[in-house]
C-alpha cells in the first residue's frame, strides 16, 4: 500500500503540524488550493507531487484544469489525506513505490521528475 507521508499547502503559511490538523477553508464547499504531497511506502519518504485541490463548484471558473483533484466539500485534513490515499491505491496498478507507478500518477498530478510539455 502507498501512503501520503507528508502534506503541505503551497500558499498557506503554517509552521506547526498542529495548524494543519485544524485548518479549514473559508468555505467548505467553495475553495481551491494547491498542495504538495509526498507519496511513498509507509515511513519511507517518497516522491513529491503538486495537486490542485478544489471543490466541484470552482472547477468551471478555472482556466487551467490540469492536476485537479476535485472533492465535494472539505471536512478535515485527515479526511482529505484518506481520499488521496484511496485514490492512489485504486489508480495505481500495484502498491510499490516504483518509478513506473510515479510516472503513472504523474498523468494526473504534477510530479517533480516528470517531463512535461
N, C-alpha and C positions, 0 to 999 in steps of 0.2 A: 504494500500500500504506500502511496505517496502522500505527503503531508505539506501543509503550509507551515513552514518553520519560522518565518518572520513576515511581518506585515507593517507597512508604513504608508501614511498618507503623504502624497507629494507636496501639497500646498498648505497643510495644516500644521503649524509649528507646535509640536508636543515633545516634551523632553523626558517624560517618565512613562513606563508601560501602563501605570495606573490610569493615566489620562486617556489612553486608547480604550481601555476597558469600559469607560463610562461615556465616551464620545457619542454624541447624537447629532445628526444634521439638523438644520433649522426646520426642515420639513421632512418627515419620514417617507412621504410619497412623491416628493418633487426635489430631486437632488442629482448632482453629478460631481464626481471626484475622481482624480487619477490616483492610483495606489501602486505601490511596489510590493510584490510578494516573492518569497523565496520558496520554490517547490523542490522537494527532495525527500530522501529517506528520513525516517524519524531521527531527530537529533544529529543528523549527519551533514548539515549545511544543504547546499543545493544550488539551483540556478535562479537568477533574478528575472522577473517578468514585470512589465508595466501593464496595467489594465485600466480601462476607462469604465468605472462603475457608475451606472446611472439607473434611475427609475424609468419605467416604461413611458411615463408622461414627458420625459425630457428628450427621448430619442428623436422625435420628429423635429426638434429645434436644432439639432446638431448638424453642422456641415460635414464633418469628418466622422464617419461611423466605424472606423477601424478600431479594433481591440476592445470593443464594448462587451461588458458583462452586465446584462440587464437584470434587475431584480424588481419585484413589485413594490416592496417597501423595506425600509431599514428597521431592523429590530434591535440588533446589537452586534458588536464586533464578533463575539463567539458564534452567533447565528450566521453571520456573513462568512466567516472562515469555514464553517461547516458546509456552506453552499459551495464555496470554492473547492474544497477537498472532494465533495461529492462529484462535482463537475469533472475535476482532473481524473478521478478514478473511474468514471464512466466513459470519458472521452478517449483516454489512452489505452492502447492495446494490451499493455502489461503494467505491472506495478514496480518497475525498476526505474531508478534514477539514471537513465541511459540517454546518450546524445540523440538517439533516434526518437525517443519519447519527447525530448525537449524540442526537437525540430517539428514534430507533430503539433505540440502545444503552441509553437510559435506561429502557426497558421491562424490562431485566434487571439493570442496575447503577444505583446511585443517582448521578445527575448533579447537579452543583451548581446548574444552572439549570432543572431540570425542575420542573414543577408537580406536586406530589404531594398526593393526597387523604388 
